[in-house]
Structures are given as C-alpha cells and as structure tokens.
Amino acid sequence: MNKPRIVVIGSSNTDMIVRLDRLPRPGETLLGGKFFTAAGGKGANQAVAAARAGGAVTLVAKVGRDLFGDQAVRGFEADGIDVSLVSRDAREPSGVALISVAAGGENSIAVASGANARLSPADIRRARPMIAGADVLLAQLETPLAGVNAAIQWAAAHGVRAILNPAPAQPLPDALLHRVSILTPNETEAELLTGVSITDDASAARAADRLRARGVGTVIITLGARGAWVANAAGQQRIAGFKVKPVDTTGAGDVFNGSLAVALGEGQPLLDAVRWAGAAAAVSVTKQGAQPSAPSRRAIEALLRRGSP
C-alpha cells in the first residue's frame, strides 16, 4: 500500500519541560524535579506523529538560524519527513515552549513563537504544488492565520481534505470554516469557538451543532480519556477512549491529529480513523515529551489488538 501523502502546515518549537508534583498557582514558585528538553511545536508534533504512523509527510514550517533550528531539521529528517519547505529565518530565533507537567500527567504551556510567527502566505505559495497533490492537509493555529487560511483555501480549490486543529483557540471566520473538511478542537477550544461548556455528551453535541451550523462538514471534539465526539451529516456519537496510565499528556492532541490524517489518507472510514487516532494518542500519554512520545504504527496496532476500549 502506498503511503498517504500528508502536508502539515505549522509550528516547530523546542520544549523545555519541568516535572512537578502539581501545577503552580498564579504567583507561586514550586521547586520541581527533573528538567529536560524535547522537540515540539504543534505542526512539528503532528508531522512526526503522521510520519511514524505511516504517512509520507511534508512539513511547511519556519525555524531560526540557530542551534534549536538545526536540531529540529535533523530530527525531521531522521523521521523521514520532507523538509524542503522548512525555511530558515535570519531575523527571529526558533520557537520555544516552556512546559510544566504535574505528577498526574496534566500540563501548562507557554510559547515564544519566534520564527513561527513569520510563516507567511508567501511560504504557502511555495508549497502549493505539494498541497494540490496531497491526500490530506493538516494545519493548526500556532502560526499566523493568514498562512493557514491560504493553505486551506488552496486545498479546497484542489479537492484536498483539510483538517484544522484550532489550537491555540482563537475566533475563526466563517469563510475559513466553510473550507475546512474536519475541525478537531478539544473541549476548551470548542467552548471558546461556541460558548458551550462541554461537560458531557449532550453539551458536546450542542457545541458540534453550532460549529456545523457555521459550515464545518465534520467536527471531532477530543475529550481526553473519554475519547472523541464525532459529528457530521450522518449523525453524532462518542468514540470511547482507551484506558492507559498517563505519564505526560503533552502532545497527545497532536498525535491524535497526525494519526487521524494518516488513517483518513489511507481511506479508513471516519469512525475507524477516529478510533485509530485515539489509540495513537493513548499510547503517547504513557511516555514523556511531545515528539518523543509519538508512537510507531506497530505500537498503535498493538493497542488496537488488545480489544475494544
């Protein structure tokens, strides 16, 4: 089987991570435990996840002319990602994320965007041939919206399925949402976009209805350990999550999105693809870091073989 062609538009960061017993309150200083760094950034995380899940991935991103940028590009190449559209910016440093991780796996993240903030529509124009020939375009919101919009518009014009992970959340124009094939917010992002606080399946359905009313064909709201809520013209339902012992939830949503792109690019039915992506995300939370935790295809299939969640 040929690998599905996935183009990812997005950010690349170096994550600086401190493990704590709990997350600090505002104004509070906590003495933490282990400190480590890991490759991150939502776009890069999703590209790595897609590559390890079996996709032929091209990443469109911008990094600085610095050590972090060098390390990022070497990491992408090691995962077999096409880096011909990863450009180097002489004016801004590579992006950095400061991450605190609590003992139960929950995290808080602050990002200095750096070169990510300079990914522009001009960079997207250079990527047009790759986007037009892709099976799936995948984008997030850690790079400027103008570039994301240009990429999704080009994908729509060429009949390419476009997945938008609206993270970090921000208001989005209906003109963009009309061109999105699949929108994948988490509960917090869905609440920002709809005003609906998601506490159960009924509230997830209300939020999904509001997003679909704005033009999105398919809405997938990720619900952490509870799985994902899927809504489209065929109906709505929750795909249950997998029971695992979480170590670090950093990057789990990115693994879900990258793996979802691969499954859909392979032609898996939507609900099967969501379950596949859920298994990938579940494997990822059992390990530390964002990109380091992205599982291989073999690890995803092993969890799926263990039976229904």
Secondary structure as a PSIPRED ss2 file (coil, helix, strand):
# PSIPRED VFORMAT (PSIPRED V4.0)

   1 M C   1.000  0.000  0.000
   2 N C   1.000  0.000  0.000
   3 K C   1.000  0.000  0.000
   4 P C   1.000  0.000  0.000
   5 R E   0.000  0.000  1.000
   6 I E   0.000  0.000  1.000
   7 V E   0.000  0.000  1.000
   8 V E   0.000  0.000  1.000
   9 I E   0.000  0.000  1.000
  10 G C   1.000  0.000  0.000
  11 S C   1.000  0.000  0.000
  12 S C   1.000  0.000  0.000
  13 N E   0.000  0.000  1.000
  14 T E   0.000  0.000  1.000
  15 D E   0.000  0.000  1.000
  16 M E   0.000  0.000  1.000
  17 I E   0.000  0.000  1.000
  18 V E   0.000  0.000  1.000
  19 R E   0.000  0.000  1.000
  20 L C   1.000  0.000  0.000
  21 D C   1.000  0.000  0.000
  22 R C   1.000  0.000  0.000
  23 L C   1.000  0.000  0.000
  24 P C   1.000  0.000  0.000
  25 R C   1.000  0.000  0.000
  26 P C   1.000  0.000  0.000
  27 G C   1.000  0.000  0.000
  28 E C   1.000  0.000  0.000
  29 T C   1.000  0.000  0.000
  30 L C   1.000  0.000  0.000
  31 L C   1.000  0.000  0.000
  32 G C   1.000  0.000  0.000
  33 G C   1.000  0.000  0.000
  34 K C   1.000  0.000  0.000
  35 F E   0.000  0.000  1.000
  36 F E   0.000  0.000  1.000
  37 T E   0.000  0.000  1.000
  38 A E   0.000  0.000  1.000
  39 A E   0.000  0.000  1.000
  40 G E   0.000  0.000  1.000
  41 G C   1.000  0.000  0.000
  42 K H   0.000  1.000  0.000
  43 G H   0.000  1.000  0.000
  44 A H   0.000  1.000  0.000
  45 N H   0.000  1.000  0.000
  46 Q H   0.000  1.000  0.000
  47 A H   0.000  1.000  0.000
  48 V H   0.000  1.000  0.000
  49 A H   0.000  1.000  0.000
  50 A H   0.000  1.000  0.000
  51 A H   0.000  1.000  0.000
  52 R H   0.000  1.000  0.000
  53 A H   0.000  1.000  0.000
  54 G C   1.000  0.000  0.000
  55 G C   1.000  0.000  0.000
  56 A E   0.000  0.000  1.000
  57 V E   0.000  0.000  1.000
  58 T E   0.000  0.000  1.000
  59 L E   0.000  0.000  1.000
  60 V E   0.000  0.000  1.000
  61 A E   0.000  0.000  1.000
  62 K E   0.000  0.000  1.000
  63 V E   0.000  0.000  1.000
  64 G E   0.000  0.000  1.000
  65 R C   1.000  0.000  0.000
  66 D C   1.000  0.000  0.000
  67 L H   0.000  1.000  0.000
  68 F H   0.000  1.000  0.000
  69 G H   0.000  1.000  0.000
  70 D H   0.000  1.000  0.000
  71 Q H   0.000  1.000  0.000
  72 A H   0.000  1.000  0.000
  73 V H   0.000  1.000  0.000
  74 R H   0.000  1.000  0.000
  75 G H   0.000  1.000  0.000
  76 F H   0.000  1.000  0.000
  77 E H   0.000  1.000  0.000
  78 A H   0.000  1.000  0.000
  79 D C   1.000  0.000  0.000
  80 G C   1.000  0.000  0.000
  81 I C   1.000  0.000  0.000
  82 D E   0.000  0.000  1.000
  83 V C   1.000  0.000  0.000
  84 S C   1.000  0.000  0.000
  85 L C   1.000  0.000  0.000
  86 V E   0.000  0.000  1.000
  87 S E   0.000  0.000  1.000
  88 R E   0.000  0.000  1.000
  89 D E   0.000  0.000  1.000
  90 A C   1.000  0.000  0.000
  91 R C   1.000  0.000  0.000
  92 E C   1.000  0.000  0.000
  93 P C   1.000  0.000  0.000
  94 S C   1.000  0.000  0.000
  95 G E   0.000  0.000  1.000
  96 V E   0.000  0.000  1.000
  97 A E   0.000  0.000  1.000
  98 L E   0.000  0.000  1.000
  99 I E   0.000  0.000  1.000
 100 S E   0.000  0.000  1.000
 101 V E   0.000  0.000  1.000
 102 A C   1.000  0.000  0.000
 103 A C   1.000  0.000  0.000
 104 G C   1.000  0.000  0.000
 105 G C   1.000  0.000  0.000
 106 E C   1.000  0.000  0.000
 107 N E   0.000  0.000  1.000
 108 S E   0.000  0.000  1.000
 109 I E   0.000  0.000  1.000
 110 A E   0.000  0.000  1.000
 111 V E   0.000  0.000  1.000
 112 A E   0.000  0.000  1.000
 113 S C   1.000  0.000  0.000
 114 G H   0.000  1.000  0.000
 115 A H   0.000  1.000  0.000
 116 N H   0.000  1.000  0.000
 117 A H   0.000  1.000  0.000
 118 R H   0.000  1.000  0.000
 119 L C   1.000  0.000  0.000
 120 S C   1.000  0.000  0.000
 121 P H   0.000  1.000  0.000
 122 A H   0.000  1.000  0.000
 123 D H   0.000  1.000  0.000
 124 I H   0.000  1.000  0.000
 125 R H   0.000  1.000  0.000
 126 R H   0.000  1.000  0.000
 127 A H   0.000  1.000  0.000
 128 R H   0.000  1.000  0.000
 129 P H   0.000  1.000  0.000
 130 M H   0.000  1.000  0.000
 131 I H   0.000  1.000  0.000
 132 A H   0.000  1.000  0.000
 133 G C   1.000  0.000  0.000
 134 A C   1.000  0.000  0.000
 135 D C   1.000  0.000  0.000
 136 V E   0.000  0.000  1.000
 137 L E   0.000  0.000  1.000
 138 L E   0.000  0.000  1.000
 139 A E   0.000  0.000  1.000
 140 Q C   1.000  0.000  0.000
 141 L C   1.000  0.000  0.000
 142 E C   1.000  0.000  0.000
 143 T C   1.000  0.000  0.000
 144 P C   1.000  0.000  0.000
 145 L H   0.000  1.000  0.000
 146 A H   0.000  1.000  0.000
 147 G H   0.000  1.000  0.000
 148 V H   0.000  1.000  0.000
 149 N H   0.000  1.000  0.000
 150 A H   0.000  1.000  0.000
 151 A H   0.000  1.000  0.000
 152 I H   0.000  1.000  0.000
 153 Q H   0.000  1.000  0.000
 154 W H   0.000  1.000  0.000
 155 A H   0.000  1.000  0.000
 156 A H   0.000  1.000  0.000
 157 A H   0.000  1.000  0.000
 158 H C   1.000  0.000  0.000
 159 G C   1.000  0.000  0.000
 160 V C   1.000  0.000  0.000
 161 R E   0.000  0.000  1.000
 162 A E   0.000  0.000  1.000
 163 I E   0.000  0.000  1.000
 164 L E   0.000  0.000  1.000
 165 N C   1.000  0.000  0.000
 166 P C   1.000  0.000  0.000
 167 A C   1.000  0.000  0.000
 168 P C   1.000  0.000  0.000
 169 A C   1.000  0.000  0.000
 170 Q C   1.000  0.000  0.000
 171 P C   1.000  0.000  0.000
 172 L C   1.000  0.000  0.000
 173 P C   1.000  0.000  0.000
 174 D H   0.000  1.000  0.000
 175 A H   0.000  1.000  0.000
 176 L H   0.000  1.000  0.000
 177 L H   0.000  1.000  0.000
 178 H C   1.000  0.000  0.000
 179 R C   1.000  0.000  0.000
 180 V C   1.000  0.000  0.000
 181 S C   1.000  0.000  0.000
 182 I E   0.000  0.000  1.000
 183 L E   0.000  0.000  1.000
 184 T C   1.000  0.000  0.000
 185 P C   1.000  0.000  0.000
 186 N E   0.000  0.000  1.000
 187 E H   0.000  1.000  0.000
 188 T H   0.000  1.000  0.000
 189 E H   0.000  1.000  0.000
 190 A H   0.000  1.000  0.000
 191 E H   0.000  1.000  0.000
 192 L H   0.000  1.000  0.000
 193 L H   0.000  1.000  0.000
 194 T H   0.000  1.000  0.000
 195 G C   1.000  0.000  0.000
 196 V C   1.000  0.000  0.000
 197 S C   1.000  0.000  0.000
 198 I C   1.000  0.000  0.000
 199 T C   1.000  0.000  0.000
 200 D C   1.000  0.000  0.000
 201 D H   0.000  1.000  0.000
 202 A H   0.000  1.000  0.000
 203 S H   0.000  1.000  0.000
 204 A H   0.000  1.000  0.000
 205 A H   0.000  1.000  0.000
 206 R H   0.000  1.000  0.000
 207 A H   0.000  1.000  0.000
 208 A H   0.000  1.000  0.000
 209 D H   0.000  1.000  0.000
 210 R H   0.000  1.000  0.000
 211 L H   0.000  1.000  0.000
 212 R H   0.000  1.000  0.000
 213 A H   0.000  1.000  0.000
 214 R C   1.000  0.000  0.000
 215 G C   1.000  0.000  0.000
 216 V C   1.000  0.000  0.000
 217 G C   1.000  0.000  0.000
 218 T E   0.000  0.000  1.000
 219 V E   0.000  0.000  1.000
 220 I E   0.000  0.000  1.000
 221 I E   0.000  0.000  1.000
 222 T E   0.000  0.000  1.000
 223 L C   1.000  0.000  0.000
 224 G H   0.000  1.000  0.000
 225 A H   0.000  1.000  0.000
 226 R H   0.000  1.000  0.000
 227 G C   1.000  0.000  0.000
 228 A E   0.000  0.000  1.000
 229 W E   0.000  0.000  1.000
 230 V E   0.000  0.000  1.000
 231 A E   0.000  0.000  1.000
 232 N E   0.000  0.000  1.000
 233 A C   1.000  0.000  0.000
 234 A C   1.000  0.000  0.000
 235 G E   0.000  0.000  1.000
 236 Q E   0.000  0.000  1.000
 237 Q E   0.000  0.000  1.000
 238 R E   0.000  0.000  1.000
 239 I E   0.000  0.000  1.000
 240 A C   1.000  0.000  0.000
 241 G C   1.000  0.000  0.000
 242 F C   1.000  0.000  0.000
 243 K C   1.000  0.000  0.000
 244 V C   1.000  0.000  0.000
 245 K C   1.000  0.000  0.000
 246 P C   1.000  0.000  0.000
 247 V C   1.000  0.000  0.000
 248 D C   1.000  0.000  0.000
 249 T C   1.000  0.000  0.000
 250 T C   1.000  0.000  0.000
 251 G C   1.000  0.000  0.000
 252 A H   0.000  1.000  0.000
 253 G H   0.000  1.000  0.000
 254 D H   0.000  1.000  0.000
 255 V H   0.000  1.000  0.000
 256 F H   0.000  1.000  0.000
 257 N H   0.000  1.000  0.000
 258 G H   0.000  1.000  0.000
 259 S H   0.000  1.000  0.000
 260 L H   0.000  1.000  0.000
 261 A H   0.000  1.000  0.000
 262 V H   0.000  1.000  0.000
 263 A H   0.000  1.000  0.000
 264 L H   0.000  1.000  0.000
 265 G H   0.000  1.000  0.000
 266 E C   1.000  0.000  0.000
 267 G C   1.000  0.000  0.000
 268 Q C   1.000  0.000  0.000
 269 P C   1.000  0.000  0.000
 270 L H   0.000  1.000  0.000
 271 L H   0.000  1.000  0.000
 272 D H   0.000  1.000  0.000
 273 A H   0.000  1.000  0.000
 274 V H   0.000  1.000  0.000
 275 R H   0.000  1.000  0.000
 276 W H   0.000  1.000  0.000
 277 A H   0.000  1.000  0.000
 278 G H   0.000  1.000  0.000
 279 A H   0.000  1.000  0.000
 280 A H   0.000  1.000  0.000
 281 A H   0.000  1.000  0.000
 282 A H   0.000  1.000  0.000
 283 V H   0.000  1.000  0.000
 284 S H   0.000  1.000  0.000
 285 V C   1.000  0.000  0.000
 286 T C   1.000  0.000  0.000
 287 K C   1.000  0.000  0.000
 288 Q C   1.000  0.000  0.000
 289 G C   1.000  0.000  0.000
 290 A C   1.000  0.000  0.000
 291 Q H   0.000  1.000  0.000
 292 P H   0.000  1.000  0.000
 293 S H   0.000  1.000  0.000
 294 A C   1.000  0.000  0.000
 295 P C   1.000  0.000  0.000
 296 S C   1.000  0.000  0.000
 297 R H   0.000  1.000  0.000
 298 R H   0.000  1.000  0.000
 299 A H   0.000  1.000  0.000
 300 I H   0.000  1.000  0.000
 301 E H   0.000  1.000  0.000
 302 A H   0.000  1.000  0.000
 303 L H   0.000  1.000  0.000
 304 L H   0.000  1.000  0.000
 305 R H   0.000  1.000  0.000
 306 R C   1.000  0.000  0.000
 307 G C   1.000  0.000  0.000
 308 S C   1.000  0.000  0.000
 309 P C   1.000  0.000  0.000
